[in-house]
Amino acid sequence: MKCFETVTLIAASPATVFDLSLDVDLHTASMAGSGERIVGGVRAGRMTLGDTVTWEARHFGVRWRMTSRISAYERPGRFVDEQVAGPFKRWHHTHHFAPDGRGGTVMRDVIEFAAPFGLLGTGVEAVALARYMHKLIEARNVHVKECAEASA
């Protein structure tokens, strides 16, 4: 299993960043490069505790589906999304939002994931998947930052 963390500084309040981070429309826009789209569950607006969404996207030339659920929700400080069905053996993403002391937010993402397929999956994690997922989350965070700062 792999774990990585990203930190993004955003010039908007934690409540604003928290709410935008749960918006499926914003998420879809941030993942336009992979053609990500919603095929089930919450289809518009902001998710909340217990909500699920099923995403379909193309990564590594293969079309994937993943259903995730909001399993923890503590506005405006933290929420968790976890895979309930999809390509990973495990996907657990904790989103943290803390005041930066100047009216902005320190957004911290902690992602734990494991690829399927035993030793083959472990090899793919080490060679390519961890780096790919890290870049994907960072690109999403740039989009969240731009939207949050434009609305602040």
PyRosetta script that sets phi, psi and omega in degrees:
from pyrosetta import init, pose_from_sequence

init()
pose = pose_from_sequence("MKCFETVTLIAASPATVFDLSLDVDLHTASMAGSGERIVGGVRAGRMTLGDTVTWEARHFGVRWRMTSRISAYERPGRFVDEQVAGPFKRWHHTHHFAPDGRGGTVMRDVIEFAAPFGLLGTGVEAVALARYMHKLIEARNVHVKECAEASA")
pose.set_psi(1, 140.3)
pose.set_omega(1, 179.3)
pose.set_phi(2, -107.1)
pose.set_psi(2, 152.1)
pose.set_omega(2, 175.3)
pose.set_phi(3, -140.2)
pose.set_psi(3, 136.5)
pose.set_omega(3, 172.9)
pose.set_phi(4, -145.2)
pose.set_psi(4, 164.1)
pose.set_omega(4, -176.6)
pose.set_phi(5, -135.8)
pose.set_psi(5, 142.3)
pose.set_omega(5, 172.1)
pose.set_phi(6, -125.4)
pose.set_psi(6, 150.1)
pose.set_omega(6, 176.1)
pose.set_phi(7, -128.0)
pose.set_psi(7, 130.0)
pose.set_omega(7, -179.8)
pose.set_phi(8, -129.2)
pose.set_psi(8, 128.0)
pose.set_omega(8, 177.0)
pose.set_phi(9, -94.0)
pose.set_psi(9, 128.7)
pose.set_omega(9, -174.3)
pose.set_phi(10, -131.2)
pose.set_psi(10, 131.4)
pose.set_omega(10, 179.8)
pose.set_phi(11, -86.1)
pose.set_psi(11, 64.1)
pose.set_omega(11, 176.2)
pose.set_phi(12, -158.3)
pose.set_psi(12, 159.7)
pose.set_omega(12, -175.8)
pose.set_phi(13, -67.3)
pose.set_psi(13, 153.5)
pose.set_omega(13, 175.8)
pose.set_phi(14, -55.3)
pose.set_psi(14, -38.5)
pose.set_omega(14, -179.8)
pose.set_phi(15, -62.8)
pose.set_psi(15, -42.3)
pose.set_omega(15, 178.8)
pose.set_phi(16, -63.0)
pose.set_psi(16, -47.7)
pose.set_omega(16, -177.9)
pose.set_phi(17, -66.6)
pose.set_psi(17, -40.8)
pose.set_omega(17, 177.2)
pose.set_phi(18, -56.8)
pose.set_psi(18, -52.0)
pose.set_omega(18, -177.6)
pose.set_phi(19, -62.1)
pose.set_psi(19, -43.8)
pose.set_omega(19, 179.3)
pose.set_phi(20, -64.5)
pose.set_psi(20, -35.0)
pose.set_omega(20, -179.1)
pose.set_phi(21, -67.8)
pose.set_psi(21, -19.3)
pose.set_omega(21, 178.3)
pose.set_phi(22, -98.4)
pose.set_psi(22, 3.7)
pose.set_omega(22, -177.2)
pose.set_phi(23, -86.6)
pose.set_psi(23, 116.8)
pose.set_omega(23, -176.7)
pose.set_phi(24, -68.4)
pose.set_psi(24, -28.7)
pose.set_omega(24, 177.5)
pose.set_phi(25, -66.7)
pose.set_psi(25, -42.8)
pose.set_omega(25, 177.0)
pose.set_phi(26, -63.5)
pose.set_psi(26, -42.9)
pose.set_omega(26, 179.6)
pose.set_phi(27, -60.6)
pose.set_psi(27, -45.8)
pose.set_omega(27, 179.5)
pose.set_phi(28, -59.2)
pose.set_psi(28, -43.8)
pose.set_omega(28, 178.6)
pose.set_phi(29, -63.5)
pose.set_psi(29, -38.0)
pose.set_omega(29, -178.5)
pose.set_phi(30, -70.2)
pose.set_psi(30, -20.7)
pose.set_omega(30, -177.7)
pose.set_phi(31, -109.0)
pose.set_psi(31, 23.0)
pose.set_omega(31, -177.4)
pose.set_phi(32, -57.7)
pose.set_psi(32, -31.4)
pose.set_omega(32, -178.8)
pose.set_phi(33, -62.0)
pose.set_psi(33, -27.2)
pose.set_omega(33, 179.2)
pose.set_phi(34, -101.7)
pose.set_psi(34, 6.3)
pose.set_omega(34, 179.5)
pose.set_phi(35, 66.5)
pose.set_psi(35, 26.1)
pose.set_omega(35, -177.5)
pose.set_phi(36, -62.9)
pose.set_psi(36, 136.5)
pose.set_omega(36, 178.0)
pose.set_phi(37, -146.5)
pose.set_psi(37, 160.0)
pose.set_omega(37, 179.7)
pose.set_phi(38, -89.2)
pose.set_psi(38, 130.3)
pose.set_omega(38, 178.3)
pose.set_phi(39, -122.0)
pose.set_psi(39, 1.1)
pose.set_omega(39, 177.7)
pose.set_phi(40, -171.6)
pose.set_psi(40, 161.1)
pose.set_omega(40, 178.5)
pose.set_phi(41, 77.6)
pose.set_psi(41, -147.1)
pose.set_omega(41, -179.8)
pose.set_phi(42, -62.7)
pose.set_psi(42, 124.5)
pose.set_omega(42, -174.4)
pose.set_phi(43, -108.5)
pose.set_psi(43, -11.0)
pose.set_omega(43, 179.9)
pose.set_phi(44, -156.7)
pose.set_psi(44, 151.4)
pose.set_omega(44, 173.7)
pose.set_phi(45, 80.6)
pose.set_psi(45, -157.9)
pose.set_omega(45, -171.4)
pose.set_phi(46, -95.7)
pose.set_psi(46, 134.8)
pose.set_omega(46, 176.0)
pose.set_phi(47, -83.9)
pose.set_psi(47, 161.4)
pose.set_omega(47, 176.5)
pose.set_phi(48, -142.3)
pose.set_psi(48, -177.0)
pose.set_omega(48, -175.6)
pose.set_phi(49, -52.9)
pose.set_psi(49, 128.5)
pose.set_omega(49, 177.5)
pose.set_phi(50, 88.4)
pose.set_psi(50, -14.0)
pose.set_omega(50, 180.0)
pose.set_phi(51, -67.9)
pose.set_psi(51, 149.0)
pose.set_omega(51, 174.0)
pose.set_phi(52, -124.1)
pose.set_psi(52, 157.1)
pose.set_omega(52, 174.2)
pose.set_phi(53, -145.5)
pose.set_psi(53, 142.0)
pose.set_omega(53, 175.0)
pose.set_phi(54, -111.9)
pose.set_psi(54, 122.7)
pose.set_omega(54, -179.0)
pose.set_phi(55, -103.8)
pose.set_psi(55, 146.1)
pose.set_omega(55, 169.8)
pose.set_phi(56, -125.7)
pose.set_psi(56, 133.8)
pose.set_omega(56, -178.1)
pose.set_phi(57, -155.3)
pose.set_psi(57, 164.9)
pose.set_omega(57, 177.4)
pose.set_phi(58, -109.1)
pose.set_psi(58, 120.4)
pose.set_omega(58, 175.5)
pose.set_phi(59, -134.0)
pose.set_psi(59, 137.7)
pose.set_omega(59, -177.9)
pose.set_phi(60, 56.2)
pose.set_psi(60, 31.6)
pose.set_omega(60, 177.9)
pose.set_phi(61, 76.8)
pose.set_psi(61, 6.1)
pose.set_omega(61, -177.9)
pose.set_phi(62, -120.5)
pose.set_psi(62, 138.7)
pose.set_omega(62, 177.3)
pose.set_phi(63, -84.0)
pose.set_psi(63, 127.2)
pose.set_omega(63, -178.1)
pose.set_phi(64, -120.8)
pose.set_psi(64, 154.4)
pose.set_omega(64, 169.5)
pose.set_phi(65, -124.5)
pose.set_psi(65, 138.6)
pose.set_omega(65, 177.5)
pose.set_phi(66, -140.9)
pose.set_psi(66, 129.9)
pose.set_omega(66, 174.1)
pose.set_phi(67, -105.6)
pose.set_psi(67, 126.2)
pose.set_omega(67, 178.1)
pose.set_phi(68, -122.4)
pose.set_psi(68, 155.7)
pose.set_omega(68, -178.8)
pose.set_phi(69, -128.6)
pose.set_psi(69, 143.7)
pose.set_omega(69, 173.4)
pose.set_phi(70, -80.8)
pose.set_psi(70, 107.9)
pose.set_omega(70, -173.4)
pose.set_phi(71, -101.5)
pose.set_psi(71, -11.0)
pose.set_omega(71, 174.3)
pose.set_phi(72, -146.5)
pose.set_psi(72, 144.4)
pose.set_omega(72, -173.7)
pose.set_phi(73, -154.0)
pose.set_psi(73, 106.8)
pose.set_omega(73, -179.9)
pose.set_phi(74, -131.5)
pose.set_psi(74, 79.5)
pose.set_omega(74, -176.2)
pose.set_phi(75, -67.0)
pose.set_psi(75, 133.9)
pose.set_omega(75, 1.6)
pose.set_phi(76, -102.3)
pose.set_psi(76, 20.5)
pose.set_omega(76, -171.0)
pose.set_phi(77, -94.0)
pose.set_psi(77, -28.1)
pose.set_omega(77, -170.8)
pose.set_phi(78, -168.5)
pose.set_psi(78, 144.4)
pose.set_omega(78, 165.2)
pose.set_phi(79, -148.1)
pose.set_psi(79, 162.7)
pose.set_omega(79, -178.5)
pose.set_phi(80, -128.4)
pose.set_psi(80, 134.6)
pose.set_omega(80, 167.8)
pose.set_phi(81, -117.1)
pose.set_psi(81, 138.0)
pose.set_omega(81, -178.4)
pose.set_phi(82, -131.2)
pose.set_psi(82, 142.5)
pose.set_omega(82, 175.2)
pose.set_phi(83, -69.5)
pose.set_psi(83, 132.2)
pose.set_omega(83, 172.4)
pose.set_phi(84, -109.1)
pose.set_psi(84, -17.9)
pose.set_omega(84, 173.8)
pose.set_phi(85, -157.9)
pose.set_psi(85, 140.1)
pose.set_omega(85, 177.4)
pose.set_phi(86, 150.5)
pose.set_psi(86, -162.8)
pose.set_omega(86, -169.1)
pose.set_phi(87, -76.9)
pose.set_psi(87, -19.0)
pose.set_omega(87, -176.0)
pose.set_phi(88, -90.0)
pose.set_psi(88, 150.6)
pose.set_omega(88, 169.7)
pose.set_phi(89, -70.0)
pose.set_psi(89, -34.5)
pose.set_omega(89, 176.5)
pose.set_phi(90, -151.9)
pose.set_psi(90, 139.1)
pose.set_omega(90, 171.6)
pose.set_phi(91, -143.3)
pose.set_psi(91, 117.5)
pose.set_omega(91, -179.1)
pose.set_phi(92, -137.3)
pose.set_psi(92, 114.9)
pose.set_omega(92, -174.8)
pose.set_phi(93, -122.4)
pose.set_psi(93, 111.8)
pose.set_omega(93, 177.3)
pose.set_phi(94, -100.1)
pose.set_psi(94, 125.6)
pose.set_omega(94, 179.5)
pose.set_phi(95, -105.7)
pose.set_psi(95, 123.0)
pose.set_omega(95, 179.0)
pose.set_phi(96, -115.1)
pose.set_psi(96, 141.3)
pose.set_omega(96, 179.9)
pose.set_phi(97, -134.6)
pose.set_psi(97, 115.5)
pose.set_omega(97, -178.1)
pose.set_phi(98, -127.6)
pose.set_psi(98, 144.8)
pose.set_omega(98, 175.5)
pose.set_phi(99, -62.1)
pose.set_psi(99, 142.6)
pose.set_omega(99, 179.2)
pose.set_phi(100, -93.5)
pose.set_psi(100, 1.2)
pose.set_omega(100, 179.9)
pose.set_phi(101, 87.0)
pose.set_psi(101, -3.2)
pose.set_omega(101, -179.6)
pose.set_phi(102, -128.3)
pose.set_psi(102, 18.0)
pose.set_omega(102, -179.6)
pose.set_phi(103, 94.0)
pose.set_psi(103, -1.5)
pose.set_omega(103, 179.8)
pose.set_phi(104, -107.6)
pose.set_psi(104, -164.3)
pose.set_omega(104, -174.0)
pose.set_phi(105, -132.5)
pose.set_psi(105, 140.9)
pose.set_omega(105, 165.9)
pose.set_phi(106, -101.0)
pose.set_psi(106, 109.4)
pose.set_omega(106, 178.9)
pose.set_phi(107, -98.0)
pose.set_psi(107, 123.5)
pose.set_omega(107, -178.5)
pose.set_phi(108, -123.5)
pose.set_psi(108, 126.3)
pose.set_omega(108, 178.0)
pose.set_phi(109, -109.9)
pose.set_psi(109, 129.6)
pose.set_omega(109, 174.9)
pose.set_phi(110, -119.0)
pose.set_psi(110, 117.1)
pose.set_omega(110, -175.6)
pose.set_phi(111, -117.2)
pose.set_psi(111, 126.2)
pose.set_omega(111, 172.7)
pose.set_phi(112, -116.2)
pose.set_psi(112, 129.5)
pose.set_omega(112, 178.2)
pose.set_phi(113, -149.4)
pose.set_psi(113, 158.0)
pose.set_omega(113, 175.7)
pose.set_phi(114, -140.4)
pose.set_psi(114, 134.7)
pose.set_omega(114, 177.0)
pose.set_phi(115, -78.6)
pose.set_psi(115, 154.1)
pose.set_omega(115, 174.3)
pose.set_phi(116, -78.1)
pose.set_psi(116, -173.4)
pose.set_omega(116, 171.8)
pose.set_phi(117, 75.1)
pose.set_psi(117, 30.3)
pose.set_omega(117, 171.1)
pose.set_phi(118, 55.1)
pose.set_psi(118, -129.8)
pose.set_omega(118, -176.8)
pose.set_phi(119, -64.2)
pose.set_psi(119, -35.4)
pose.set_omega(119, 177.3)
pose.set_phi(120, -61.1)
pose.set_psi(120, -45.9)
pose.set_omega(120, 178.1)
pose.set_phi(121, -62.3)
pose.set_psi(121, -39.6)
pose.set_omega(121, 178.0)
pose.set_phi(122, -62.2)
pose.set_psi(122, -39.7)
pose.set_omega(122, 177.4)
pose.set_phi(123, -65.1)
pose.set_psi(123, -42.8)
pose.set_omega(123, 178.4)
pose.set_phi(124, -63.7)
pose.set_psi(124, -40.7)
pose.set_omega(124, 175.8)
pose.set_phi(125, -54.4)
pose.set_psi(125, -48.9)
pose.set_omega(125, -174.5)
pose.set_phi(126, -69.3)
pose.set_psi(126, -38.8)
pose.set_omega(126, -173.5)
pose.set_phi(127, -80.9)
pose.set_psi(127, -43.2)
pose.set_omega(127, -170.1)
pose.set_phi(128, -138.8)
pose.set_psi(128, -38.4)
pose.set_omega(128, -168.9)
pose.set_phi(129, -65.3)
pose.set_psi(129, -42.9)
pose.set_omega(129, -178.4)
pose.set_phi(130, -60.0)
pose.set_psi(130, -46.5)
pose.set_omega(130, 179.7)
pose.set_phi(131, -63.5)
pose.set_psi(131, -43.4)
pose.set_omega(131, -179.4)
pose.set_phi(132, -61.7)
pose.set_psi(132, -46.7)
pose.set_omega(132, -178.9)
pose.set_phi(133, -65.2)
pose.set_psi(133, -39.3)
pose.set_omega(133, 178.7)
pose.set_phi(134, -60.8)
pose.set_psi(134, -45.7)
pose.set_omega(134, 179.1)
pose.set_phi(135, -65.4)
pose.set_psi(135, -37.6)
pose.set_omega(135, 178.8)
pose.set_phi(136, -63.1)
pose.set_psi(136, -45.0)
pose.set_omega(136, 179.0)
pose.set_phi(137, -66.5)
pose.set_psi(137, -40.8)
pose.set_omega(137, 178.7)
pose.set_phi(138, -63.8)
pose.set_psi(138, -39.6)
pose.set_omega(138, 177.8)
pose.set_phi(139, -64.3)
pose.set_psi(139, -42.0)
pose.set_omega(139, 177.0)
pose.set_phi(140, -60.4)
pose.set_psi(140, -41.9)
pose.set_omega(140, -178.0)
pose.set_phi(141, -66.7)
pose.set_psi(141, -33.3)
pose.set_omega(141, 174.4)
pose.set_phi(142, -61.0)
pose.set_psi(142, -42.3)
pose.set_omega(142, 179.3)
pose.set_phi(143, -65.6)
pose.set_psi(143, -44.5)
pose.set_omega(143, 177.1)
pose.set_phi(144, -58.7)
pose.set_psi(144, -45.7)
pose.set_omega(144, -179.9)
pose.set_phi(145, -58.8)
pose.set_psi(145, -49.0)
pose.set_omega(145, -179.4)
pose.set_phi(146, -59.9)
pose.set_psi(146, -44.4)
pose.set_omega(146, -179.9)
pose.set_phi(147, -66.9)
pose.set_psi(147, -42.8)
pose.set_omega(147, -179.3)
pose.set_phi(148, -64.7)
pose.set_psi(148, -44.3)
pose.set_omega(148, -177.6)
pose.set_phi(149, -71.2)
pose.set_psi(149, -29.0)
pose.set_omega(149, 176.2)
pose.set_phi(150, -71.4)
pose.set_psi(150, -28.2)
pose.set_omega(150, -178.1)
pose.set_phi(151, -92.3)
pose.set_psi(151, -9.5)
pose.set_omega(151, -176.6)
pose.set_phi(152, -79.0)
pose.dump_pdb("model.pdb")
